[in-house]
Amino acid sequence: MSKTIISQGKTTNEAIENGLKELKVSKDMVEIKVIEEEKRSFYNILAPRVVKVELTVKENIKQQEQKEEKKQKKINQNREEIEKGLENIKGFLDKFLNKDLKYTAEIKEYDIYVEITGENLNYLIGYRGENINAMQTILSSIANKTSTSKIRVYLDIAGYREKRIKTLEDLAEKIARTVVRTGKEITLEPMTAYERKIIHTKLQNNSKVKTFSKGEEPYRKVVIKLK
């Protein structure tokens, strides 16, 4: 569990420095949140100014991966329940999709894979995959409606997932080069856990930069910085 403390000072910087000394870490190793700033009025202008900040030590990527692995171990292996989940997904797609679209839905090991094909499917994919991710969540909810443990569902539309992986890997390399050139860390836009893992994996063997995630879901982001 991440360690969190509250420190104070006359300025925000002083409060942060006091907290860093107490935690014995550097600034890049914590998430910072200003939680209180006492403003002086005309009547207490001589009173000392107090700023309070909350510092939370960031979890490293290994800890995050261990947590995700733990979650992944709780996978439903009940064939009967998985087949029921597949049946429910097919029933939904038969009603939801128009006649011009086709889909395949099958079980591979203990997971359900769905692929939708057809013409002009950008509206189903959405901006940067927003709609396909939302639809995958819906299909997952349908599959898990009566299951006793989690059934994983993977949705692809017109090969979007493979293209997205290539886009993210190219982005990771491009940002890494920028970080090396400028010496400044870069924070990417919020991504799903699946997309963040693509960035982490692509750069895990890079000798010049390192990556970590910060923030809370669904706004969690990847940060790339010099080692």
Secondary structure, DSSP 8 states (H G I E B T S, - for coil): ---EEEEEESSHHHHHHHHHHHHT--GGGEEEEEEEEE---GGGTTS--EEEEEEEE---HHHHHHHHHHHHHSB---HHHHHHHHHHHHHHHHHHS-TT-EEEEEEETTEEEEEEE-S--HHHH-GGGHHHHHHHHHHHHHHTSS-SSB--EEEEETTHHHHHHHHHHHHHHHHHHHHHHH---EE-----HHHHHHHHHHHTT-SSEEEEEES-TTS-EEEEEE-
